[in-house]
Amino acid sequence: MTRLTIALLVLSIPEAAAGHATSTTKDVPLGLGRSYTVFYNGFTLDELRDPYGLKQLGVEHVKPIVTRGVLVDVAGLKGVEVLPAGYEVTVADVRAALEREGIAEGSIQPGDAIFVNYGTSKGWTDPKHRVAGPPSGIGMEVARWIVEKQAAMIGSDAGGTEVAPKDTALSFPVHQELITRNGIFNMENMTFEELIGDGAYEFLFVFAPIRFKGATGSPGRPLAIR
């Protein structure tokens, strides 16, 4: 199921945003050796949530999203059905895919939604397209490029969007760069086959999250309109 993950990750998320399952913390000294875990806008953990969900920053605050969508078909660029396990998509890949699609990099505007096709979704229904091993995806290089472009959203046909980091001490560094520090929404488990088949790499993108009170994200039905 396609899902939108939005920012509970600490310190740099939009006020109208909620969470991802992984979080980092900033421990703030309060004297006598005590510390608090502080989330975005200064909320402590106790202020942020209770056993029933988020008391602050829940997905119910996220309004419908209507913006330009840009699809970056990296699997198509590489001439493969599915990217190999652990492949990190580079900025050079993104630029080459955009050029192949006839989209100027300079046309990407603040607020656009950028989607990347790895081919992963083909393995959901066809076992021969399932790739064993760590997931492929974007790394920090592309994450910083997305931040530079001031995108409103990143999305992919994978369950995590990002490549498995080589440094095993890191936990979802791309999620933290995009969601936590820059408030960029992340949409996962998308399918792009019909768009690619139609050559529709630019479109009006519409998504309305289900406004579950206190939830950290939402399933939904994204629409691409040409």
KOLZAPA-376572 format. One record per residue (C-alpha): residue in three letters; residue number from 0; x, y, z; chain. Coordinates in pm, 1 decimal. Layout:
N
aa  i  u  v  w  ch
ala  NUM  X  Y  Z  A
...
This chain:
226
aa  i  u  v  w  ch
met  0  0.0  0.0  0.0  A
thr  1  129.4  344.8  -87.7  A
arg  2  202.5  539.4  225.1  A
leu  3  309.1  889.5  316.1  A
thr  4  563.1  920.9  594.0  A
ile  5  596.0  1258.2  753.6  A
ala  6  814.2  1405.1  1010.7  A
leu  7  827.8  1312.9  1375.8  A
leu  8  1204.9  1294.1  1342.9  A
val  9  1355.4  1544.6  1573.5  A
leu  10  1408.0  1917.9  1548.7  A
ser  11  1351.9  2034.6  1190.5  A
ile  12  1007.7  1930.3  1072.0  A
pro  13  712.1  2139.7  959.1  A
glu  14  465.7  2224.8  1233.4  A
ala  15  191.0  2054.7  1032.9  A
ala  16  376.7  1725.6  1014.2  A
ala  17  391.7  1395.5  1190.9  A
gly  18  628.4  1101.8  1217.4  A
his  19  840.9  820.7  1092.0  A
ala  20  913.3  513.1  1295.4  A
thr  21  1278.4  605.0  1341.6  A
ser  22  1378.2  914.4  1532.2  A
thr  23  1689.9  1089.5  1646.7  A
thr  24  1711.5  1297.3  1957.9  A
lys  25  1877.8  1604.6  2095.0  A
asp  26  1947.9  1577.1  2465.0  A
val  27  1918.0  1913.8  2632.6  A
pro  28  2095.4  1950.9  2971.0  A
leu  29  1867.3  2072.6  3247.1  A
gly  30  2109.3  2080.5  3536.4  A
leu  31  2203.7  1806.3  3782.6  A
gly  32  2295.6  1581.0  3489.7  A
arg  33  1938.3  1542.8  3368.3  A
ser  34  1838.1  1569.5  3002.5  A
tyr  35  1523.0  1572.0  2792.9  A
thr  36  1464.4  1435.2  2445.1  A
val  37  1342.0  1739.9  2254.2  A
phe  38  1147.8  1719.9  1929.3  A
tyr  39  1057.9  1981.9  1672.1  A
asn  40  928.1  2309.3  1814.0  A
gly  41  1061.4  2221.7  2157.8  A
phe  42  815.4  1943.8  2241.5  A
thr  43  937.7  1687.4  2491.6  A
leu  44  844.8  1323.2  2443.9  A
asp  45  574.7  1342.9  2710.0  A
glu  46  426.6  1651.3  2545.2  A
leu  47  442.2  1493.5  2202.1  A
arg  48  264.6  1162.8  2248.3  A
asp  49  67.9  936.0  2477.3  A
pro  50  -46.7  572.2  2439.6  A
tyr  51  -318.5  683.5  2196.9  A
gly  52  -87.8  853.6  1946.8  A
leu  53  58.1  1196.5  1884.0  A
lys  54  -73.6  1486.6  2084.9  A
gln  55  122.2  1725.7  1863.5  A
leu  56  227.3  1719.0  1495.5  A
gly  57  -18.3  1447.6  1387.8  A
val  58  -107.1  1376.8  1024.5  A
glu  59  -447.4  1538.8  1075.9  A
his  60  -270.1  1872.7  1025.8  A
val  61  -148.1  1785.9  674.9  A
lys  62  -364.9  1943.3  405.5  A
pro  63  -421.3  1798.6  55.0  A
ile  64  -114.1  1825.1  -165.5  A
val  65  -151.0  1957.9  -521.1  A
thr  66  171.2  2025.6  -709.6  A
arg  67  380.8  1942.4  -1014.7  A
gly  68  515.1  1588.9  -1019.7  A
val  69  839.6  1485.2  -1189.3  A
leu  70  919.5  1116.5  -1242.1  A
val  71  1286.2  1017.2  -1266.2  A
asp  72  1310.3  671.1  -1423.8  A
val  73  1653.3  549.2  -1314.0  A
ala  74  1578.5  183.3  -1390.2  A
gly  75  1484.4  284.0  -1746.4  A
leu  76  1801.2  489.8  -1776.9  A
lys  77  2009.0  186.1  -1680.2  A
gly  78  1815.1  -41.1  -1917.1  A
val  79  1709.2  -279.4  -1640.0  A
glu  80  1375.5  -389.6  -1499.2  A
val  81  1500.0  -352.1  -1141.7  A
leu  82  1810.2  -184.2  -1001.4  A
pro  83  2057.5  -426.1  -842.2  A
ala  84  2063.2  -474.7  -466.0  A
gly  85  2238.0  -198.0  -277.5  A
tyr  86  2270.7  33.5  -579.3  A
glu  87  2297.5  398.2  -478.7  A
val  88  2128.8  636.3  -721.0  A
thr  89  2358.0  934.1  -786.0  A
val  90  2292.1  1290.9  -890.4  A
ala  91  2454.4  1202.7  -1222.9  A
asp  92  2191.3  929.2  -1263.1  A
val  93  1911.4  1172.7  -1185.4  A
arg  94  2041.9  1430.8  -1431.1  A
ala  95  2090.5  1171.5  -1705.6  A
ala  96  1738.4  1034.6  -1650.3  A
leu  97  1588.6  1384.6  -1667.8  A
glu  98  1777.1  1454.8  -1990.4  A
arg  99  1656.4  1123.2  -2136.3  A
glu  100  1299.2  1225.4  -2052.2  A
gly  101  1336.4  1571.7  -2203.3  A
ile  102  1305.2  1752.2  -1870.5  A
ala  103  1548.4  2035.3  -1798.2  A
glu  104  1694.9  2021.4  -1449.8  A
gly  105  1651.0  2396.9  -1430.9  A
ser  106  1275.1  2355.3  -1473.9  A
ile  107  1242.5  2193.8  -1130.4  A
gln  108  1080.2  2450.3  -903.5  A
pro  109  1045.2  2483.3  -525.5  A
gly  110  742.3  2282.8  -415.2  A
asp  111  766.2  2018.6  -690.2  A
ala  112  728.9  1650.2  -599.9  A
ile  113  1015.1  1433.4  -727.4  A
phe  114  958.7  1060.2  -773.6  A
val  115  1225.5  800.0  -850.2  A
asn  116  1163.2  466.3  -1019.3  A
tyr  117  1392.1  181.4  -908.1  A
gly  118  1177.2  -96.4  -1057.4  A
thr  119  1124.7  -245.4  -712.3  A
ser  120  746.1  -257.1  -746.7  A
lys  121  772.9  -512.6  -1027.8  A
gly  122  883.1  -770.2  -775.2  A
trp  123  559.7  -740.3  -579.2  A
thr  124  370.8  -953.2  -829.5  A
asp  125  651.0  -1119.1  -1027.4  A
pro  126  902.8  -1324.6  -825.9  A
lys  127  1164.1  -1315.0  -1102.5  A
his  128  1196.6  -940.7  -1048.9  A
arg  129  1256.8  -967.1  -675.9  A
val  130  1610.0  -870.9  -580.8  A
ala  131  1769.6  -1033.1  -278.3  A
gly  132  1997.7  -820.0  -65.6  A
pro  133  2002.1  -465.8  71.6  A
pro  134  1766.1  -217.0  -92.7  A
ser  135  1871.0  17.4  -369.9  A
gly  136  1775.4  382.2  -352.5  A
ile  137  1895.2  737.6  -319.3  A
gly  138  2174.6  829.5  -79.6  A
met  139  2283.2  1150.1  85.8  A
glu  140  2415.5  1299.9  -238.6  A
val  141  2071.0  1295.2  -400.8  A
ala  142  1904.6  1389.9  -71.7  A
arg  143  2108.5  1710.7  -60.8  A
trp  144  2025.3  1776.3  -427.0  A
ile  145  1654.1  1741.5  -344.0  A
val  146  1696.5  1986.2  -55.6  A
glu  147  1875.8  2228.4  -288.2  A
lys  148  1580.6  2207.7  -528.5  A
gln  149  1342.7  2277.9  -236.6  A
ala  150  1114.6  1990.2  -331.8  A
ala  151  796.8  1945.1  -130.7  A
met  152  808.8  1565.3  -154.2  A
ile  153  1021.1  1271.3  -257.1  A
gly  154  870.6  936.8  -352.4  A
ser  155  970.5  597.7  -490.0  A
asp  156  845.7  248.2  -564.4  A
ala  157  1042.4  108.1  -270.3  A
gly  158  949.6  59.0  92.1  A
gly  159  1219.2  287.8  224.5  A
thr  160  1322.9  519.7  -63.7  A
glu  161  1686.7  524.0  46.7  A
val  162  1978.3  290.4  -16.3  A
ala  163  2106.6  89.8  278.5  A
pro  164  2386.5  306.6  425.5  A
lys  165  2737.5  166.6  409.2  A
asp  166  2795.3  286.9  763.5  A
thr  167  2585.9  46.3  968.4  A
ala  168  2594.6  285.6  1263.1  A
leu  169  2365.3  520.4  1068.2  A
ser  170  1988.0  484.6  1085.2  A
phe  171  1787.6  619.1  790.7  A
pro  172  2023.6  912.8  720.2  A
val  173  1830.3  1016.9  407.4  A
his  174  1501.9  1019.9  599.4  A
gln  175  1664.6  1237.8  862.7  A
glu  176  1812.2  1478.3  607.3  A
leu  177  1488.2  1515.9  413.6  A
ile  178  1214.0  1477.7  671.2  A
thr  179  1377.2  1588.7  992.8  A
arg  180  1603.4  1868.4  886.0  A
asn  181  1411.0  1999.8  587.0  A
gly  182  1046.3  1900.2  626.7  A
ile  183  1022.9  1718.3  293.0  A
phe  184  749.6  1454.6  277.8  A
asn  185  838.2  1097.7  180.3  A
met  186  600.2  872.4  -14.4  A
glu  187  678.7  501.4  -46.9  A
asn  188  552.2  187.4  -224.3  A
met  189  437.0  370.6  -536.0  A
thr  190  392.3  220.3  -883.8  A
phe  191  501.2  398.5  -1200.8  A
glu  192  456.1  141.2  -1479.8  A
glu  193  155.5  310.7  -1640.0  A
leu  194  317.3  655.2  -1628.9  A
ile  195  636.1  520.3  -1784.9  A
gly  196  435.7  331.0  -2048.4  A
asp  197  260.7  655.6  -2143.2  A
gly  198  580.6  859.0  -2136.0  A
ala  199  423.0  1078.3  -1867.1  A
tyr  200  721.4  1207.4  -1673.1  A
glu  201  562.3  1542.0  -1580.2  A
phe  202  210.3  1568.7  -1440.1  A
leu  203  -19.8  1734.3  -1192.2  A
phe  204  23.4  1541.6  -868.4  A
val  205  -260.1  1519.9  -616.2  A
phe  206  -256.1  1346.7  -279.5  A
ala  207  -491.3  1380.2  16.1  A
pro  208  -376.0  1196.0  328.9  A
ile  209  -632.2  1034.2  552.7  A
arg  210  -639.5  1263.7  852.0  A
phe  211  -614.7  1009.9  1129.8  A
lys  212  -589.8  1201.8  1455.3  A
gly  213  -253.5  1146.8  1617.8  A
ala  214  -113.9  927.1  1339.7  A
thr  215  246.1  945.0  1219.3  A
gly  216  162.4  891.1  852.7  A
ser  217  -113.2  791.9  615.7  A
pro  218  -201.3  547.7  338.0  A
gly  219  -358.5  699.0  32.4  A
arg  220  -423.2  698.4  -340.3  A
pro  221  -188.2  938.2  -522.6  A
leu  222  -309.4  1073.5  -856.6  A
ala  223  -109.1  1180.8  -1160.0  A
ile  224  -312.5  1395.3  -1401.1  A
arg  225  -209.4  1480.1  -1756.8  A
